[in-house]
Amino acid sequence: MSDTVRQRPDWQTWPNLISLVRLLLIPVFVWLVVAGHPGWALVTLVVIGVSDWADGFIARRFDQGSKLGKAIDPVADRLAIIAIVLSLVLTGLLPLFVVIVVVAVDLVLAVLSSVLFRGNPDLDVTWTGKVRSALLFVGLPVLLFSAVHTVDENAPWVRVVALVFVYLGTAGHVLAGAQYAVAMVRKRRALASV
């Protein structure tokens, strides 16, 4: 019998599985919104939001961080946010400018990342990025909740509160995007000077 323990590949971690599930739930969410099932869409969105928190917590708490996780988590976040805001725009719950701002920032970062690093610049998530995600992952579900028939009729202020969170999250998205762009340029310059 061998004394060696079989090592699990770096990509086979619970946080990576959770991120994969989050990616798979995105089209389910879009379908539920477009098909007119805001209640089930809200449940799916809550699972997406909780999974965003859970993968990071598990990775840190149980030392299951991986290069794949560091690359896939922000991609899953971006795709989720874009799909969510686009779905809510298509159903008339959210103004078009929000999706334009979110997509524009993400496109700029994707181009910078591709040009400067041929892909993943391997940057740490910023505090601003975390706050932005929290604002959006609170505001967007509350906005969806405001579309439920009884809430829409009895508590129209819920939509206003949700939009405040979404607008603050959108502003945070621009700020976080600027911070990531500056960090990419600085990292590229530092690598070039070595």
Legacy VTK file of the C-alpha trace (Angstrom):
# vtk DataFile Version 3.0
C-alpha trace
ASCII
DATASET POLYDATA
POINTS 194 float
0.000 0.000 0.000
1.323 3.440 -0.906
1.885 6.163 1.681
1.124 8.870 -0.846
-2.220 10.585 -0.807
-3.921 11.135 -4.144
-3.823 14.865 -4.836
-6.913 16.495 -6.268
-6.255 18.677 -9.330
-6.263 22.409 -8.608
-9.526 22.924 -10.510
-11.541 20.271 -8.616
-12.754 22.409 -5.727
-16.128 23.223 -4.221
-15.794 26.939 -5.023
-15.194 26.126 -8.702
-18.238 23.836 -8.750
-20.337 26.584 -7.149
-19.139 29.088 -9.770
-20.029 26.608 -12.515
-23.532 26.185 -11.069
-23.855 29.984 -10.992
-22.939 30.114 -14.690
-25.507 27.414 -15.495
-28.249 29.246 -13.576
-27.837 32.438 -15.632
-29.809 31.214 -18.689
-32.423 29.691 -16.361
-32.883 33.091 -14.731
-33.173 34.858 -18.101
-35.806 32.381 -19.281
-37.828 32.757 -16.063
-37.831 36.567 -16.340
-38.719 36.639 -20.026
-41.388 33.933 -19.582
-43.076 36.063 -16.914
-42.241 34.082 -13.773
-40.808 36.785 -11.465
-41.226 34.676 -8.316
-39.150 31.774 -9.619
-36.714 34.187 -11.239
-36.269 35.813 -7.830
-35.530 32.442 -6.210
-32.972 31.710 -8.936
-31.430 35.143 -8.496
-31.106 34.622 -4.743
-29.308 31.325 -5.404
-26.989 33.110 -7.854
-26.263 35.805 -5.262
-25.701 33.355 -2.405
-23.430 31.258 -4.613
-21.340 34.361 -5.338
-20.761 34.801 -1.619
-20.392 31.071 -0.877
-17.659 30.294 -3.397
-15.429 33.055 -2.030
-16.122 32.152 1.587
-15.398 28.458 1.034
-12.259 29.207 -0.980
-10.861 31.392 1.818
-12.103 29.377 4.798
-10.978 25.978 3.541
-7.983 27.121 1.493
-9.563 25.970 -1.764
-8.563 28.936 -3.873
-7.334 28.120 -7.350
-6.164 29.901 -10.465
-9.259 28.674 -12.273
-11.468 30.000 -9.488
-9.734 33.347 -9.533
-10.408 33.546 -13.278
-13.927 32.071 -13.426
-15.488 33.888 -10.447
-15.266 37.399 -11.929
-16.432 36.066 -15.308
-19.452 34.447 -13.656
-20.153 37.702 -11.794
-19.941 39.815 -14.951
-22.068 37.448 -17.020
-24.653 37.235 -14.242
-24.888 40.996 -13.867
-25.101 41.583 -17.634
-27.752 38.875 -18.098
-29.758 40.106 -15.126
-29.797 43.772 -16.126
-30.484 42.895 -19.766
-33.430 40.692 -18.731
-34.828 43.430 -16.520
-34.431 45.990 -19.325
-36.232 43.690 -21.770
-39.160 43.377 -19.357
-39.307 47.129 -18.706
-38.234 46.998 -15.060
-34.915 48.747 -15.603
-33.864 51.675 -17.813
-31.679 50.860 -20.817
-28.828 53.140 -19.711
-27.977 50.733 -16.858
-27.227 47.854 -19.220
-25.316 50.203 -21.550
-23.096 51.412 -18.688
-22.498 47.902 -17.327
-21.695 46.410 -20.735
-19.497 49.369 -21.756
-17.378 49.094 -18.605
-17.039 45.333 -19.016
-16.100 45.676 -22.697
-13.394 48.228 -21.901
-11.970 45.928 -19.223
-12.131 42.897 -21.534
-10.282 44.756 -24.297
-7.648 46.065 -21.871
-7.212 42.602 -20.401
-6.832 41.042 -23.848
-4.420 43.672 -25.129
-2.256 43.990 -22.028
-2.327 40.416 -20.726
-3.757 38.211 -23.479
-6.574 37.299 -21.113
-6.641 37.224 -17.333
-4.603 39.999 -15.669
-4.778 38.087 -12.338
-5.894 41.052 -10.232
-7.359 40.832 -6.768
-10.957 41.909 -6.284
-11.142 45.443 -4.893
-13.264 46.633 -1.992
-15.145 48.858 -4.443
-15.836 45.822 -6.619
-17.219 43.918 -3.639
-19.474 46.812 -2.597
-20.644 47.238 -6.196
-21.537 43.565 -6.431
-23.339 43.685 -3.083
-25.389 46.727 -4.135
-26.354 45.103 -7.422
-27.033 41.704 -5.875
-29.378 43.382 -3.370
-30.954 45.948 -5.699
-31.628 43.642 -8.638
-33.532 40.978 -6.655
-35.516 43.666 -4.837
-36.342 45.211 -8.215
-37.500 41.821 -9.445
-39.475 41.363 -6.215
-41.177 44.703 -6.899
-42.587 43.179 -10.109
-44.582 40.583 -8.187
-48.223 41.610 -8.585
-49.110 42.176 -4.924
-45.925 44.128 -4.179
-46.364 46.301 -7.256
-49.873 47.289 -6.151
-49.394 47.591 -2.381
-45.822 48.856 -2.016
-44.671 50.837 -5.065
-41.882 52.365 -2.955
-40.076 48.989 -3.093
-39.206 49.653 -6.747
-37.818 53.093 -5.842
-35.593 51.615 -3.117
-34.429 48.897 -5.508
-33.565 51.447 -8.190
-31.510 53.467 -5.680
-29.448 50.339 -4.927
-29.108 49.530 -8.636
-28.054 53.080 -9.536
-25.492 53.140 -6.708
-24.258 49.724 -7.862
-24.003 50.987 -11.435
-21.960 53.989 -10.278
-19.815 51.573 -8.268
-19.398 49.474 -11.408
-17.925 52.472 -13.220
-15.634 53.284 -10.272
-14.510 49.670 -9.847
-13.941 49.417 -13.598
-11.730 52.513 -13.504
-9.770 51.046 -10.582
-9.269 47.750 -12.417
-8.194 49.583 -15.590
-5.606 51.610 -13.659
-4.402 48.455 -11.870
-4.018 46.645 -15.217
-1.977 49.475 -16.722
0.231 49.702 -13.612
0.775 45.955 -13.519
1.662 45.889 -17.216
4.167 48.739 -16.760
5.699 46.975 -13.753
6.066 43.753 -15.740
7.574 45.629 -18.693
10.190 47.313 -16.506
11.462 44.019 -15.081
LINES 1 195
194 0 1 2 3 4 5 6 7 8 9 10 11 12 13 14 15 16 17 18 19 20 21 22 23 24 25 26 27 28 29 30 31 32 33 34 35 36 37 38 39 40 41 42 43 44 45 46 47 48 49 50 51 52 53 54 55 56 57 58 59 60 61 62 63 64 65 66 67 68 69 70 71 72 73 74 75 76 77 78 79 80 81 82 83 84 85 86 87 88 89 90 91 92 93 94 95 96 97 98 99 100 101 102 103 104 105 106 107 108 109 110 111 112 113 114 115 116 117 118 119 120 121 122 123 124 125 126 127 128 129 130 131 132 133 134 135 136 137 138 139 140 141 142 143 144 145 146 147 148 149 150 151 152 153 154 155 156 157 158 159 160 161 162 163 164 165 166 167 168 169 170 171 172 173 174 175 176 177 178 179 180 181 182 183 184 185 186 187 188 189 190 191 192 193
